[in-house]
Amino acid sequence: MILAGIEEYLKKIQPLIDREIEKVFPRKITKKWLEYALDKADFAYDEETMTKSAAEPIWELLDRGGKRLRPALAMLACEAVGGKKELALKIAPIVEIIHNGTLIEDDAEDCSETRRGKKCTHLLYGLDVAINDGAAMYFIPLTLLYKNPYKLKKKQISKIYDLYAQEMIRVSMGQAIDIWWHRGNKTEISEEEYLQMCVYKTGVLTRFSAKLGAILGNANEKQEKALGKFGETIGVAFQIQDDVLNLVGEEFQKGKGIGEDIHEGKRTIMVLHALKNSGQADGNRLIEILNSHPTEQAVINEAIGIIKKNGSIEYAKEKAKTLVKNAWKKLSPVLKESNAKKTLKEFADYLIERKI
Amino acid sequence: MILAGIEEYLKKIQPLIDREIEKVFPRKITKKWLEYALDKADFAYDEETMTKSAAEPIWELLDRGGKRLRPALAMLACEAVGGKKELALKIAPIVEIIHNGTLIEDDAEDCSETRRGKKCTHLLYGLDVAINDGAAMYFIPLTLLYKNPYKLKKKQISKIYDLYAQEMIRVSMGQAIDIWWHRGNKTEISEEEYLQMCVYKTGVLTRFSAKLGAILGNANEKQEKALGKFGETIGVAFQIQDDVLNLVGEEFQKGKGIGEDIHEGKRTIMVLHALKNSGQADGNRLIEILNSHPTEQAVINEAIGIIKKNGSIEYAKEKAKTLVKNAWKKLSPVLKESNAKKTLKEFADYLIERKI
């Protein structure tokens, strides 16, 4: 019931968000947009090339869909502190465009093949275009701040810039850790270290979204902090659930092979749990498989078997639930009862219950 | 004389700038720095991995040197409007770290082999680390704004953020155009379009630097604008000179092969001029060579021969001089006479006269 309700909600706001994204970054780069965002040309703009080299690849990814979870979270957070969700809707492209930028960059870095059932951007448009466009997406939505078309208060803009700056460093550090661990460079990773990496890699943009909504809704300090923490936690829980689904979910039907994380050698919370709780033989074998970056389904299944045998999938699911429960306990008392608050809770539950 | 004077000046401030960069981003990532820049960990930091995966590759590039032209420009601009160069020195790591980030990204995108006489970052540390660290360098120096250790005024911080946001979009768009053109996707590029691409690709960070200095020196609006334009122009002139040196300079002795731009198929101002002024046979041959991305020195030399025959190298040098001369004409009247003003002029002359 909850799942269906939230999915309905997300479906409803998705086209609204997409319309706002298009206002921020048009599908076709025009002289008008360039003069608005970047001032008049000193010499002459080549808007056709910018359309081909930036707008088309970026929109090709944006048009693949995705749940627009982060804008939805920003809107809910804004409403839950008594702000106007319409304003959050207009500013939320910041988090969604950045999020999609990280997908392009991560895929290029990991030499991934598919994203949302289609070839990754670097395979469609070349690595050079992908790297550049992914990074461009970190900056393009900042027009919402420096052009300030929706008349945000100076204080709000300054808070959003500060938030942006810190979160972007966090994202970079999270990815730096993830890359290094994938390579098998660290033999013992603690669960605490793993969760911190998740905070940075996946928790950052949900934290950013929730805090963005809080700032736009003029939240008090306590609310902003608790919403940030809640956003971060559901991001981490989302990541854990993502990792679970990667091994046992239905995603593979949508174009992503099952066990991709095993192939990439990812040290997920399930891997760490299995290593800690299995016998030495199983543990060594699991590490051996991860470090060999296997492509054979039988070998990948063997790794998944070791993980399952040790109850690590159940453990991960439980962990995600506990994290969200605890964050909610801290957030709930600082928010007045409202529909938005109720939906926020359902939203969190949805992220850890979802099947795809 | 001027060359020697400025080179002396740059050499003197280089170690000072490097010290400031190290304050912003330490060579070894510590818990202390992490808690300062990113707040306390929710779980547990893995500072050793972050050092290996981010600090070491980033410092490996920073330690290769480079002229630190952009911080020098920021300091001169600040002083020229009556500000304190000591403050500009402390904030200038923003432009230098970002500049080095663009080098890592550009090299990864172009599959370049060497940078400052050594293997490119993506070849030393892997593409994943390079892409991620290059982007990280766009954000790391923002700690200078959101932590505000040097007590900048709110108004200054807000102006620097706005400046940053716009310039970073410009850099991305400049690179987007450059990539597309390299591929030979556009048959006719006008000189005006080429110069605009240079404004974005090379002029942006010098513009950023000059404007940063102006903001830190509390420049008036006219000064800030004129300094921005001057910074941009010397960036463009610097790029033209760079392109000239790439074909006829001494750089190859330092590890970069001569005519690398021919190999990359770059449409430089010299190429455009040669295409416009040569007969059809030469023009077609030049395009053929550029589109073939040649590696044979004889073929590269043939292209350089066509360019030389048409006086295109002299033309480019003249163009660079005229651009700088005109920008100086607009800047000079809004600055009081001072040593900094004099050095600023010498600095511009140096950039277009330099031999390496």
HADDOCK unambig.tbl for C-alpha pairs under 7 A between the chains (distance, minus, plus):
assign (segid A and resid 38 and name CA) (segid B and resid 166 and name CA) 6.45 0.50 0.50
assign (segid A and resid 38 and name CA) (segid B and resid 170 and name CA) 6.92 0.50 0.50
assign (segid A and resid 42 and name CA) (segid B and resid 196 and name CA) 6.65 0.50 0.50
assign (segid A and resid 43 and name CA) (segid B and resid 192 and name CA) 4.97 0.50 0.50
assign (segid A and resid 43 and name CA) (segid B and resid 193 and name CA) 6.52 0.50 0.50
assign (segid A and resid 43 and name CA) (segid B and resid 195 and name CA) 6.42 0.50 0.50
assign (segid A and resid 43 and name CA) (segid B and resid 196 and name CA) 5.25 0.50 0.50
assign (segid A and resid 44 and name CA) (segid B and resid 192 and name CA) 5.22 0.50 0.50
assign (segid A and resid 44 and name CA) (segid B and resid 193 and name CA) 4.91 0.50 0.50
assign (segid A and resid 44 and name CA) (segid B and resid 196 and name CA) 5.82 0.50 0.50
assign (segid A and resid 45 and name CA) (segid B and resid 193 and name CA) 6.00 0.50 0.50
assign (segid A and resid 45 and name CA) (segid B and resid 196 and name CA) 6.55 0.50 0.50
assign (segid A and resid 46 and name CA) (segid B and resid 193 and name CA) 6.23 0.50 0.50
assign (segid A and resid 49 and name CA) (segid B and resid 177 and name CA) 5.98 0.50 0.50
assign (segid A and resid 49 and name CA) (segid B and resid 180 and name CA) 6.82 0.50 0.50
assign (segid A and resid 50 and name CA) (segid B and resid 173 and name CA) 6.68 0.50 0.50
assign (segid A and resid 50 and name CA) (segid B and resid 176 and name CA) 6.39 0.50 0.50
assign (segid A and resid 50 and name CA) (segid B and resid 177 and name CA) 5.99 0.50 0.50
assign (segid A and resid 53 and name CA) (segid B and resid 176 and name CA) 5.55 0.50 0.50
assign (segid A and resid 53 and name CA) (segid B and resid 177 and name CA) 6.78 0.50 0.50
assign (segid A and resid 53 and name CA) (segid B and resid 180 and name CA) 6.14 0.50 0.50
assign (segid A and resid 54 and name CA) (segid B and resid 176 and name CA) 6.25 0.50 0.50
assign (segid A and resid 109 and name CA) (segid B and resid 127 and name CA) 6.40 0.50 0.50
assign (segid A and resid 109 and name CA) (segid B and resid 128 and name CA) 4.07 0.50 0.50
assign (segid A and resid 109 and name CA) (segid B and resid 131 and name CA) 6.81 0.50 0.50
assign (segid A and resid 110 and name CA) (segid B and resid 128 and name CA) 6.58 0.50 0.50
assign (segid A and resid 127 and name CA) (segid B and resid 109 and name CA) 6.40 0.50 0.50
assign (segid A and resid 128 and name CA) (segid B and resid 109 and name CA) 4.07 0.50 0.50
assign (segid A and resid 128 and name CA) (segid B and resid 110 and name CA) 6.58 0.50 0.50
assign (segid A and resid 129 and name CA) (segid B and resid 176 and name CA) 6.79 0.50 0.50
assign (segid A and resid 131 and name CA) (segid B and resid 109 and name CA) 6.80 0.50 0.50
assign (segid A and resid 132 and name CA) (segid B and resid 172 and name CA) 6.34 0.50 0.50
assign (segid A and resid 132 and name CA) (segid B and resid 176 and name CA) 6.71 0.50 0.50
assign (segid A and resid 135 and name CA) (segid B and resid 135 and name CA) 6.91 0.50 0.50
assign (segid A and resid 136 and name CA) (segid B and resid 169 and name CA) 6.23 0.50 0.50
assign (segid A and resid 136 and name CA) (segid B and resid 172 and name CA) 5.25 0.50 0.50
assign (segid A and resid 139 and name CA) (segid B and resid 165 and name CA) 6.17 0.50 0.50
assign (segid A and resid 139 and name CA) (segid B and resid 168 and name CA) 6.30 0.50 0.50
assign (segid A and resid 139 and name CA) (segid B and resid 169 and name CA) 5.63 0.50 0.50
assign (segid A and resid 140 and name CA) (segid B and resid 169 and name CA) 5.83 0.50 0.50
assign (segid A and resid 142 and name CA) (segid B and resid 165 and name CA) 6.03 0.50 0.50
assign (segid A and resid 146 and name CA) (segid B and resid 162 and name CA) 5.14 0.50 0.50
assign (segid A and resid 158 and name CA) (segid B and resid 158 and name CA) 6.51 0.50 0.50
assign (segid A and resid 162 and name CA) (segid B and resid 146 and name CA) 5.13 0.50 0.50
assign (segid A and resid 165 and name CA) (segid B and resid 139 and name CA) 6.16 0.50 0.50
assign (segid A and resid 165 and name CA) (segid B and resid 142 and name CA) 6.03 0.50 0.50
assign (segid A and resid 166 and name CA) (segid B and resid 38 and name CA) 6.45 0.50 0.50
assign (segid A and resid 168 and name CA) (segid B and resid 139 and name CA) 6.30 0.50 0.50
assign (segid A and resid 169 and name CA) (segid B and resid 136 and name CA) 6.23 0.50 0.50
assign (segid A and resid 169 and name CA) (segid B and resid 139 and name CA) 5.62 0.50 0.50
assign (segid A and resid 169 and name CA) (segid B and resid 140 and name CA) 5.82 0.50 0.50
assign (segid A and resid 170 and name CA) (segid B and resid 38 and name CA) 6.92 0.50 0.50
assign (segid A and resid 172 and name CA) (segid B and resid 132 and name CA) 6.35 0.50 0.50
assign (segid A and resid 172 and name CA) (segid B and resid 136 and name CA) 5.25 0.50 0.50
assign (segid A and resid 173 and name CA) (segid B and resid 50 and name CA) 6.68 0.50 0.50
assign (segid A and resid 176 and name CA) (segid B and resid 50 and name CA) 6.40 0.50 0.50
assign (segid A and resid 176 and name CA) (segid B and resid 53 and name CA) 5.55 0.50 0.50
assign (segid A and resid 176 and name CA) (segid B and resid 54 and name CA) 6.25 0.50 0.50
assign (segid A and resid 176 and name CA) (segid B and resid 129 and name CA) 6.79 0.50 0.50
assign (segid A and resid 176 and name CA) (segid B and resid 132 and name CA) 6.72 0.50 0.50
assign (segid A and resid 177 and name CA) (segid B and resid 49 and name CA) 5.99 0.50 0.50
assign (segid A and resid 177 and name CA) (segid B and resid 50 and name CA) 6.00 0.50 0.50
assign (segid A and resid 177 and name CA) (segid B and resid 53 and name CA) 6.79 0.50 0.50
assign (segid A and resid 180 and name CA) (segid B and resid 49 and name CA) 6.83 0.50 0.50
assign (segid A and resid 180 and name CA) (segid B and resid 53 and name CA) 6.16 0.50 0.50
assign (segid A and resid 192 and name CA) (segid B and resid 43 and name CA) 4.97 0.50 0.50
assign (segid A and resid 192 and name CA) (segid B and resid 44 and name CA) 5.22 0.50 0.50
assign (segid A and resid 193 and name CA) (segid B and resid 43 and name CA) 6.53 0.50 0.50
assign (segid A and resid 193 and name CA) (segid B and resid 44 and name CA) 4.91 0.50 0.50
assign (segid A and resid 193 and name CA) (segid B and resid 45 and name CA) 6.01 0.50 0.50
assign (segid A and resid 193 and name CA) (segid B and resid 46 and name CA) 6.23 0.50 0.50
assign (segid A and resid 195 and name CA) (segid B and resid 43 and name CA) 6.42 0.50 0.50
assign (segid A and resid 196 and name CA) (segid B and resid 42 and name CA) 6.64 0.50 0.50
assign (segid A and resid 196 and name CA) (segid B and resid 43 and name CA) 5.27 0.50 0.50
assign (segid A and resid 196 and name CA) (segid B and resid 44 and name CA) 5.82 0.50 0.50
assign (segid A and resid 196 and name CA) (segid B and resid 45 and name CA) 6.55 0.50 0.50
